[in-house]
Amino acid sequence: MARESSGGRAVYLGASNGDDPAAFEIFDQAVAAAGYADRSAMRSGDGAEGFAGADLILLAGGDPLLGWRAFEANGWVDALRSRWQRGSLLVGVSAGAVQLGLGVRPDADRAVSMLALAPYWIGAHEEAAGWAEVIATQRADPRCRPALALPFGAAARVSANGQFEVLSKKVAEVRWFSDGPTFRWKRPVEGQRELVIRDDKKSFEEIDHG
C-alpha cells in the first residue's frame, strides 16, 4: 500500500458492517502507516460528495447486500465508478471484494448486480464450505463469466482489462464445465513483492518472491 500513496486522501465505507467504529480504527491505523494524511469514514446516510478527491477508497467487510442498499440509496454506485475511472484505488475486503465484482445470488432465481469493476463473481472466505456458494453462482450465470475464490488472507489486484494478479497467498479462477467446477490456482509470481496481512489486521508487511 505504501507505494500507492503520497500523502493522499483515503475514504472508508463501513456500510456493510453497520458503520462499526472499531473496524474504521483498523483501517485508519493501516492507511496512516501507509502514508495517507487525509483519512475519513463515510457513514451509510452520507451523500456521494464525500468521495471528492479520494485517492484510496476501501469497501469494508460485512454483509454485501446490506452495504449495497446504502450504495444505491446514497448515489454511491455511480460515484465509485467515476472515481475508479479517474484513477482512484478501490480496495474491497470480504463483502467489499464481492461488491467490486459482478454481484451476488441471494437465491437460485435472483442475482443482484453490483459494481462489476472486476469482471468476476467473487467468493471470499468460503473455503470451509468448499466454495459451494461461489461455484453455484458461477454455474448459474447464463453468460458463463468466471469467479474468483479468495481464501482468508488472500489478496488480488484486477486490472482494467480484467486480468488478475495475486498479491498474497493464493487465488483461484473458477469455471464450471460439464464434468464439474475447475479451480485454477495462482500465487504471487517469482520476483514479486507479496503483501502480507498480519494476524492483528492492523499492519502490513511485504516479502520478496525471488
Buried (B, 14 or more C-beta within 10 A) or exposed (E): BEEBBEEBBBBBBBBBBBBBEEBBEBBBBBBEBBBBEEBEBBBBEBEBEBBEEBBBBBBBBBBBBBBBBBBEEBEBBEBBBEBBEEEBBBBBBBBBBBBBBBBBBEEEEEBBEBBBBBBBBBBBBBEEEEBEBBBBBBBEBEEEBBBBBBBEBBBBEBEEEEEBBBBBBBBBBBBBEEEEBEBEEBBBEEEBEBBBBEEEBBBBEBEEEE
